[in-house]
Amino acid sequence: TKKRGSTLKALAMQILCRCPPENSLGNRQKWFSSNPTFFNNANTFFARASTNQILQKRQLALNDFNKAINLNPNHAAAYLNRGAIYDVLGEYEKAISDYSNAFLLNPQDYISLHNRAMAFIKLEEYEKALEDCNKAIALDSTNPNGYFSKGRVQDKIGEYKFAIYNFSKAIDKGYAPVSEAYYGRANSWFSLNQFDKAEVDLNESLKLNPQNAKAYQLRGILKEN
């Protein structure tokens, strides 16, 4: 998996290095537009889609991910990235379908499982989400993503003590953004009426991310109790 990821990154860099000297993403896009014949395989479409994804030009990115997949139906990374766009757009069933394809093509990829679990949570399909969390942790117990998503599921279904345990594991293992893990744990502490502990975690969450509106809202509720 790491070798394949490195190969894709190297290919993307090789493509981008053939652009004019200016390094901005906008200039790269202009170069791509003026060299249409360069796009003759899935990986070049994937590289341009990834650039548009960074620029948040999601429809353009979707178009190129679609082309990459049409040219190579076994392009796991294209499914994974396209799923992420559908996720942002709120098209969770399409996202789940793409994450599923990505995992089928690369069964060692815990990221597709983590992402699918988060999409299942948004659809309130908690049993499926929990199953994916457990699979992700089994694949890589050192990665914090599975613990974070499992904490999210357990908080949703009222298993607050287990949620706190998994949010703590995510924090210890370096989940990013860690402010979200502190907020998640604070929410579980709050549900257990452990208001002092909830406030400590909320303060930490806001210290790390002063723009976290959810944390301000929960801390405001705490101050009323």
N, C-alpha and C positions, 0 to 999 in steps of 0.2 A: 504494500500500500504506500509506504513512504517513498519507495523507489519510483512508483508510478507518478505520485504527486510531484516529485522532484523533476521527473521527465517533462510533465506538463508545464511546470513553472519555467523550465529551461527553454521549452519550445516557445512559450509566450514571450519570454525575454528576447529570444532570437528574432521573433517576428517584430517586436517593438523596436529592437535595435536597428531594423532596416528602415525606420522612419527618418525624416529629416532631423538635424541636430537638436532642434527645439524639443524639450522633453515633456511639454505639457500634454495631458490627455487629449485636449482639444486638437492639438496639432497631429497627434497620432490618428485621431478620427478622420481628419482631413486627408491624411496620407492613405488610410484604408479606403476612403471614398474614391480617391483618384487612382487606385490600383485594384480595380475589381477583378482582374484576371488572376490576382494572387490567391484568391479564395477558391481553392480547388479541392479542399479536404475538410473533414470535420473539425480538426484541431485549429485551423485558422479561423473558422466561424466561431469556435469556442473562445478563442483569444479576443476577438472583437466583441463578442457578447459579454465577456468578463469586464472589458473596459467600459462598456455601456452600463453594466451593473454598478460599477464603482461610481460612475457619473449619475446614477439614479435615473437613467433613461431606460426605464423598465420595459416599455413596449419594444424598443429597438433591441434590447437584450433578449427578450423573449423570441423575437423573430429569428435572431441568429442562433439561439439555443435550439430552436425548432429545426433549423437547417442542419445544425451539427448532428442532431439526433436522427434526422432523415438520412443523412449520409452515413452515419455510424450508429445503428440502434443499440450498440453495446457500449456507448460512451457514458460511463457511470457518472463522471463529474458533471456532464451536461445536465443529466437528470437531477442531480443534487442541487446544482445552482439554479436551474429552472424552478425546482420546487421551492427554493428560498424566495424567489420572486413571487410566486403564487401565494406563498405564506404572507408576505408583506401586503399583498393586494387583498388579503382576506378570503382567497379561494382555497380553503383548507383541504377540501376533498381532492382537488387537483394536486395540491402540494403533497398530500399523503401518497397519492398514486406515484408521483415522481420519486419521492423518498423510498418507496417500496421497490421501484425499479432499480434505483441506485444501490440499494442493499442486496437485491438479488444478483446484481452484476459484481458486487464487491462485498461479500458476506463478512469481511473483517472490518468494515467501516462503521465504527460506533457513531460517527457524526450523523449519518442518515437515520440511525435509530433514535438518537437524541432529538433530532429535528422532527421526526415523525411523532415522537411522544409529545412534544410541545404542541404540535398541530392537533393531536387527539385531545389534549387538555382543552384547547380552545373550542372543540366540538363537544366537550363534556363526556367524552368516551374514555372514562378514567381507567377501566379495566384494561383496555388495549394500551393505553399510555403506560400503565404500570408494567405491563409485560415487556414493552420496549425498553423501559428504564432498566429492568433487571437484565435484559439481554445485553444492553450497552455496558453495564457494569461488569458482566461476566466476560465480555470481550476485552475490556481494559479497565481494571479496578483502580488504576492510578489516575484516570482521567476524571476531572470534576463534573463534567457535563451530565453524566448519568445520575450522579447523586443530586445535583440541583433539580433536574426534571423530576426525579423520584420524590424529592421534598415537595415540589409543587403539587404533584398528584396527591400525596398523603395529606397535605394541608387542605386540599379541596374536599377530600372524603372524610375529614374529621380525625385523621390519625396524627394528631398534633405532636405527640412525643416522638414518633418515628420521623415526622417531617423535620423536627428540630435536629434530630440526629443526622439526617442526610444533608440538611443545609449546612450543618457544622462540618461535615466531611467535605462538602463542596468548597467551603471557605478555606479549610486546612490544605486542600489540594490545589488552591489557586484559581478558583472559578473566576471568569471574567465576563461581564463586569461584576466584581465582588460586591458592589453596593446592592445589587439585586438579591444576592444571597443573604446579606444582612437584613434587607427588607423582608424577605420571605420568612426568615427565622423570627423576626420581630412580630410578624403577623400571627405565627403559630404561638409564640409566647402570649400575645394578646388574647388569643382564643382560649388559652389556659388560665386567663386572669393573672398572669405573671407580668404585671404592668411595669415593674421596675426593670426587669430584664428586657422587656419589649422596648422600653425607652432607650436603654443603652444601645441596643442594636439599631434603632432608628437614628440615633445621633451619629453612629458610625456610618450608616448608609448615607446620611446627608453630608457628612464630612467628605466622603468619597465622591458623592454626586449631589451637589447643591441644587440641581435641577429636578430632583426626584419628587414630583408633585404628590405621588401616592404616599411617600414617607411623611411629608408635611401634613397631609390629611389625617393619617393615622395618628401622628403625634398630637395633632389638635384634639382628636377624640380622646386620647389618653389624658390630656390635661383637664378634660371635663369630668373625669372619673375621680 
